[in-house]
Amino acid sequence: MTLHASLVPLLAPLYDTLITQLHQTQVVLLHPQSTYRSVLIAKLVNDPAIKTLYYALGPDDIDVQSFVNNLAHDLAQQHPTFGRHVSLLDNVQYENFFTHTYTIIEQIARDLSEISDQPFTLILDEYDRSDIADDVQRLIERLALYLPPQCHLLINSRTLPRFAWISLIVRNRAVMVLNTGTITENFYGVINQHDGDLEVHALGPGLVLQNNHIIDAWEGHLPRLLFFFALDRPCITRNDICHAFWRDLNAEQAVNVFHVTKRRLHKTMAFDVLVHDGGYYRINPALSMYYDVLEFASALVQGRNADDSDRITAYQRAIDLYRGPFLQGHDDDWIQERRVDFRMGYVEALQAVAAMWQARGKPDLSLTLLQKVLTEDLRIDTVNQAVMQLYAQSGRRGEAVTHYQRVMQDYQKDQLQPSAQLQQMYQAIIT
């Protein structure tokens, strides 16, 4: 493709931004509002310095089996061995997709891992053709977490894919590129405002305030959880909802329960908080609202910007916003998934601020934060090493030994051993 001369200066900064993000992040979405999306894709495909694999979704990609077979066919023409693993999948696995989701993902990831040891980009173009395919949306969203490290996924779509983008951004797995920058707030186009109609806190037990009063008359837990579920994505389908909440019911029963739950939610809020448009449900765009998860994600994005002088302040804001596990007290599958995502963001912020205090010669403050990290996950090896090293450097060898023994006991519960590096550090401390 030959670019018109007038486009070259316009595209240069856009293309530079795209390449930078592909180098830094596993999953990149060319935001639907980005200009020259298709031209940028063409430029990337024809760039000899970057290895790419290209697949444009077609009208037949309306279920997982069709999508995977078509993807394998096209990618095999670009890399002949692709499809060796996905060809082992059978009709039963495709027909029972929700049972075999991770088996299918594993086979795709294995094929991708064998393409190259060097970085490459898999481009999914015209992704909006999958808008009507709930299982394809679910497949790609889950695949984003299991891509081999050398594979970067670039999605080009005329609509915002129905992924839990905020969670992917929080765990530093994805970015949304909009022209010469990335989207750092209001990820679904809804403005986060403190003086809105609702104030929503999901990091912790989960509170919703309407006109400064806590809502506690939810008529059961389902209307409340449905509200939080709708906040999770730019939009959702009825099938998404029924699968998350009532997968053990048949379709008719699940739909009936959904409509009852939705009516109760609207009764609680005294207005239609969920609106239906074109087959999708979304939070009413007329609603003004503050959501702590949005601010948490924005703070992490700012903290990751090495050029931002306020990055540590941003990380500290993320720490302050994290008042506990996501929707603490509930154990639905989707809630537990989000809990892991947001805990990862919290741990990232703790480690960043701890490193700052250590660099400023404040080991005690650093230790306090690192201990909070280990409260979330005692098996983060680099943090255990940092804690033991700080103890030893402060002349507190006994506490370093005690810490190691506590870590060892935790590993031994599962018949495991800590890393060789941690064991060597322990030996160096006691000798």
C-alpha positions in Angstrom: 0.0 0.0 0.0 1.4 3.4 -1.0 0.5 6.3 1.2 -0.5 9.6 -0.3 2.3 12.1 0.5 -0.1 14.3 2.5 -0.8 11.5 4.9 2.8 10.7 5.8 3.3 13.6 8.4 -0.1 12.9 9.8 0.5 9.2 10.3 4.0 9.4 11.7 3.1 10.3 15.3 0.1 8.0 15.3 2.2 5.1 14.1 5.0 5.8 16.6 2.5 5.7 19.4 1.1 2.4 18.2 4.5 0.8 17.9 5.6 2.0 21.3 2.5 0.5 22.9 3.0 -2.8 21.1 6.5 -3.0 22.5 5.3 -2.3 26.0 1.9 -4.0 26.3 0.6 -7.5 25.5 -2.9 -6.4 24.2 -3.5 -3.1 22.3 -6.9 -1.9 21.1 -7.0 0.7 18.4 -9.9 2.6 19.8 -12.9 2.9 17.5 -12.6 6.7 17.6 -9.0 6.6 16.4 -8.4 8.2 13.1 -6.8 6.3 10.2 -7.2 2.9 12.0 -7.2 0.9 8.8 -4.3 2.8 7.3 -2.2 2.2 10.4 -3.0 -1.5 10.2 -1.9 -1.6 6.5 1.3 0.3 7.4 2.1 -2.1 10.2 1.5 -5.2 8.0 3.9 -3.8 5.4 6.6 -2.7 7.9 9.6 -5.0 7.2 11.0 -4.3 10.7 8.0 -5.9 12.5 6.8 -9.5 12.2 3.1 -9.6 11.9 0.3 -12.2 11.4 -2.9 -10.8 10.1 -6.5 -12.1 10.3 -9.6 -10.1 9.3 -12.7 -11.6 10.8 -15.4 -12.5 8.3 -19.2 -12.9 8.3 -18.8 -16.6 9.1 -17.0 -15.9 12.4 -20.1 -16.1 14.5 -19.1 -19.0 16.7 -15.9 -20.3 18.2 -15.4 -23.3 15.9 -15.8 -21.2 12.7 -13.5 -18.5 14.1 -10.8 -20.9 15.2 -10.9 -22.9 11.9 -10.8 -19.7 9.8 -8.1 -18.2 11.9 -6.0 -21.4 11.6 -6.5 -21.5 7.8 -5.4 -18.0 7.2 -2.5 -18.0 9.6 -1.2 -21.3 8.2 -0.8 -19.5 4.9 1.5 -17.0 6.7 3.2 -19.5 8.9 2.8 -23.1 7.6 2.9 -24.9 11.0 0.2 -22.9 12.6 -2.9 -25.0 13.4 -1.0 -28.2 14.4 -2.4 -28.0 17.9 -5.9 -26.5 17.3 -6.5 -29.3 14.7 -6.6 -31.7 17.7 -9.8 -30.0 19.0 -13.0 -31.9 18.4 -16.6 -31.0 17.8 -17.6 -32.0 21.4 -15.2 -29.4 22.8 -16.5 -26.7 20.5 -20.1 -27.6 21.2 -19.5 -27.4 24.9 -17.4 -24.2 24.7 -18.0 -23.0 28.2 -16.8 -26.3 29.7 -13.7 -26.5 27.4 -12.8 -22.8 27.1 -9.3 -23.2 28.5 -8.6 -26.3 26.5 -9.3 -24.4 23.3 -7.3 -21.4 24.5 -4.4 -23.6 25.4 -4.2 -25.1 21.9 -4.3 -21.7 20.3 -1.6 -20.4 22.7 0.6 -23.4 21.9 0.4 -22.8 18.2 1.2 -19.1 18.7 4.2 -20.0 21.0 5.7 -22.0 18.2 5.6 -19.2 15.6 8.8 -17.5 16.8 11.0 -16.9 19.8 11.2 -13.2 18.8 8.4 -10.7 19.4 5.6 -10.6 16.8 2.2 -9.1 16.5 -1.1 -10.9 15.8 -3.6 -8.5 14.2 -7.3 -9.2 14.5 -8.9 -6.8 12.1 -12.6 -6.0 11.6 -13.1 -7.5 15.1 -16.6 -5.9 15.3 -17.8 -8.8 13.1 -17.8 -10.9 16.3 -20.1 -8.5 18.2 -23.0 -11.0 17.9 -20.8 -13.9 19.0 -20.7 -14.0 22.8 -18.4 -17.1 22.8 -15.8 -15.5 20.4 -15.7 -12.4 22.6 -15.2 -14.6 25.6 -12.5 -16.6 23.9 -10.4 -13.6 22.8 -10.7 -11.9 26.2 -9.5 -15.1 28.0 -6.8 -15.7 25.4 -5.4 -12.2 26.2 -4.3 -13.6 29.6 -2.6 -16.7 28.1 -0.7 -15.3 25.1 2.9 -16.4 24.9 5.1 -13.5 26.1 6.5 -12.8 22.6 3.1 -12.5 21.1 1.4 -9.1 21.1 -2.3 -8.9 20.1 -3.6 -5.8 18.2 -7.3 -5.5 17.8 -8.9 -3.1 15.3 -12.7 -2.7 15.7 -15.4 -0.2 14.8 -17.0 -0.9 18.2 -15.5 -1.4 21.6 -15.1 -5.1 22.2 -17.1 -6.4 25.2 -14.1 -7.2 27.3 -13.5 -6.3 30.9 -11.1 -3.7 29.7 -10.7 -2.0 33.1 -9.5 -5.2 34.6 -7.1 -5.9 31.8 -5.7 -2.4 32.2 -5.4 -2.7 35.9 -3.3 -5.8 35.6 -1.1 -4.0 33.0 -2.2 -6.4 30.2 -3.9 -4.0 27.8 -4.1 -0.4 26.6 -6.5 1.5 24.5 -4.7 3.6 21.9 -6.5 6.8 20.7 -4.5 8.7 18.1 -1.2 9.9 19.7 -1.9 8.7 23.2 -3.6 6.1 25.3 -6.9 6.4 27.2 -6.1 7.0 30.8 -9.6 7.5 32.3 -13.3 7.2 31.5 -12.4 4.0 29.6 -16.0 3.2 28.6 -16.8 6.8 27.6 -18.6 7.5 30.9 -17.2 10.4 32.8 -16.2 9.6 36.4 -17.4 12.5 38.6 -17.5 12.8 42.4 -20.7 15.0 42.5 -22.9 12.6 40.5 -26.2 10.9 41.2 -24.4 7.8 42.5 -21.2 7.1 44.4 -20.1 3.5 43.9 -17.3 1.7 45.9 -16.5 -1.9 44.8 -13.0 -2.1 46.4 -14.1 -3.6 49.7 -17.5 -4.8 50.7 -19.3 -2.9 47.9 -21.3 0.3 48.7 -23.6 2.3 46.5 -24.7 5.8 47.7 -27.5 7.6 46.0 -27.8 11.3 46.9 -25.3 10.7 49.7 -27.4 7.9 51.3 -26.2 4.3 51.3 -28.6 2.0 49.4 -29.4 -1.0 51.5 -32.9 -2.1 50.4 -31.7 -4.1 47.4 -34.5 -6.8 47.6 -31.8 -9.5 47.7 -28.2 -9.7 46.6 -28.8 -10.4 42.9 -30.0 -6.9 41.9 -26.9 -5.4 43.6 -24.5 -7.8 41.9 -26.2 -7.3 38.6 -25.5 -3.6 38.9 -21.8 -4.2 39.6 -21.6 -6.7 36.8 -23.0 -4.1 34.3 -20.2 -1.7 35.4 -17.6 -4.3 34.5 -17.8 -3.9 30.7 -18.8 -1.3 28.1 -21.9 -3.3 27.4 -23.2 -6.8 28.1 -25.7 -9.2 26.5 -28.5 -11.1 28.2 -26.5 -14.3 27.5 -23.5 -12.7 29.3 -25.7 -12.0 32.4 -27.4 -15.4 32.4 -24.1 -17.2 32.1 -22.5 -15.3 35.0 -25.5 -15.7 37.4 -27.7 -18.6 36.3 -25.7 -21.0 34.2 -27.3 -24.0 36.0 -30.8 -23.0 34.9 -32.2 -23.6 31.4 -32.4 -20.6 29.1 -36.0 -19.8 29.7 -35.7 -20.0 33.5 -32.5 -17.9 33.4 -34.2 -15.2 31.3 -37.2 -15.1 33.6 -35.0 -14.7 36.7 -33.0 -12.0 34.9 -36.0 -9.9 34.1 -37.2 -10.2 37.7 -33.8 -9.1 39.0 -33.6 -6.2 36.5 -37.0 -4.9 37.7 -35.9 -5.1 41.3 -32.7 -3.2 40.4 -34.7 -0.4 38.7 -37.1 -0.3 41.6 -34.3 0.0 44.1 -32.7 2.9 42.1 -36.1 4.4 41.3 -35.0 4.7 37.6 -33.9 2.5 34.7 -30.2 2.1 35.6 -29.8 -0.5 32.8 -30.8 0.5 29.3 -31.3 -1.9 26.3 -30.1 -0.8 22.9 -29.4 -3.0 19.8 -29.3 -6.2 21.8 -27.0 -4.9 24.5 -27.5 -3.7 28.1 -25.4 -0.9 29.4 -25.4 1.5 32.4 -27.7 4.3 31.5 -25.5 7.0 29.9 -27.7 9.7 31.4 -26.5 8.6 34.8 -23.8 10.7 36.5 -21.7 8.6 38.7 -18.4 8.1 40.6 -16.9 4.6 40.6 -13.8 3.9 42.7 -12.6 1.2 40.3 -12.3 3.7 37.5 -10.2 6.1 39.6 -8.1 3.1 40.8 -7.3 2.1 37.1 -6.5 5.7 36.2 -4.1 6.0 39.1 -2.3 2.9 38.1 -2.0 4.1 34.5 -0.6 7.4 35.6 1.8 5.6 38.0 3.2 3.6 35.1 4.2 6.7 33.2 7.9 7.1 33.9 7.8 10.6 32.6 5.1 11.8 35.0 6.5 13.6 38.0 3.4 12.7 40.0 3.6 9.0 39.4 4.4 8.0 43.0 1.5 10.2 44.2 -0.7 8.4 41.7 0.4 5.0 43.0 -0.2 6.1 46.5 -3.7 7.2 45.5 -4.3 3.6 44.1 -3.2 2.2 47.5 -5.6 4.5 49.4 -8.5 3.5 47.1 -8.0 -0.2 47.7 -10.0 -0.7 50.8 -10.2 -4.5 50.5 -10.8 -7.3 48.0 -13.3 -6.5 45.2 -16.9 -7.0 46.5 -15.6 -8.7 49.6 -18.0 -11.3 51.0 -19.1 -12.7 47.6 -17.6 -15.6 45.8 -19.2 -15.7 42.3 -16.7 -16.8 39.6 -16.6 -13.4 37.8 -16.1 -11.6 41.2 -13.2 -13.9 42.1 -11.6 -13.2 38.7 -11.9 -9.4 39.2 -10.6 -9.8 42.7 -7.3 -11.3 41.3 -7.0 -8.5 38.8 -7.5 -5.7 41.2 -5.2 -7.3 43.8 -2.5 -7.4 41.2 -2.9 -3.7 40.7 -2.8 -3.0 44.4 0.4 -5.1 44.8 2.0 -3.2 41.9 1.3 0.1 43.6 2.6 -1.1 46.9 5.9 -2.3 45.4 6.4 0.9 43.4 6.0 3.1 46.5 8.1 0.7 48.6 10.9 1.0 46.0 10.6 4.8 46.2 11.0 4.8 50.1 13.9 2.4 49.8 15.6 4.7 47.3 15.1 7.6 49.7 16.8 5.8 52.5 13.6 4.9 54.4 13.9 1.1 54.9 11.2 0.9 57.6 8.6 2.6 55.4 9.6 0.3 52.6 9.3 -2.8 54.8 5.8 -1.8 55.9 4.6 -1.7 52.4 6.3 -4.9 51.3 4.8 -6.7 54.3 1.4 -5.6 53.0 2.3 -7.1 49.6 3.0 -10.4 51.3 -0.3 -10.3 53.1 -1.9 -10.5 49.7 0.5 -13.1 48.4 3.3 -14.7 50.5 4.9 -16.4 47.6 6.2 -13.4 45.6 9.8 -14.3 45.5 11.3 -10.9 44.6 9.4 -9.3 47.5 10.6 -12.0 50.0 14.1 -11.4 48.9 13.7 -7.6 49.3 12.2 -8.1 52.8 15.0 -10.4 53.9 17.7 -8.1 52.5 16.2 -5.0 54.2 16.1 -6.9 57.5 19.7 -8.0 57.1 21.0 -4.5 56.0 19.3 -3.1 59.1 21.1 -5.5 61.4 17.9 -7.5 62.0 19.2 -10.9 61.0 16.9 -12.7 63.4 13.8 -11.2 61.8 15.1 -12.2 58.3 15.5 -15.8 59.5 12.0 -15.8 61.0 10.6 -14.4 57.8 12.2 -17.1 55.8 11.0 -19.8 58.1 7.4 -18.5 57.7 7.7 -18.5 53.9 9.2 -22.0 54.0 6.3 -23.3 56.1 3.8 -21.8 53.6 5.5 -23.6 50.7 5.8 -26.9 52.5 2.0 -27.0 53.0 1.9 -27.7 49.2 5.1 -29.8 49.2 6.9 -27.0 47.4 10.2 -25.2 47.9 11.0 -21.5 47.6 13.3 -20.4 44.8 17.0 -21.3 44.8 17.8 -17.5 45.0 15.8 -17.2 48.2 17.4 -20.2 49.7 20.8 -18.9 48.9 20.0 -15.6 50.5 18.9 -17.4 53.6 22.2 -19.4 53.7 24.2 -16.2 53.3 22.4 -14.5 56.2 22.9 -17.3 58.7 26.5 -17.9 57.8 
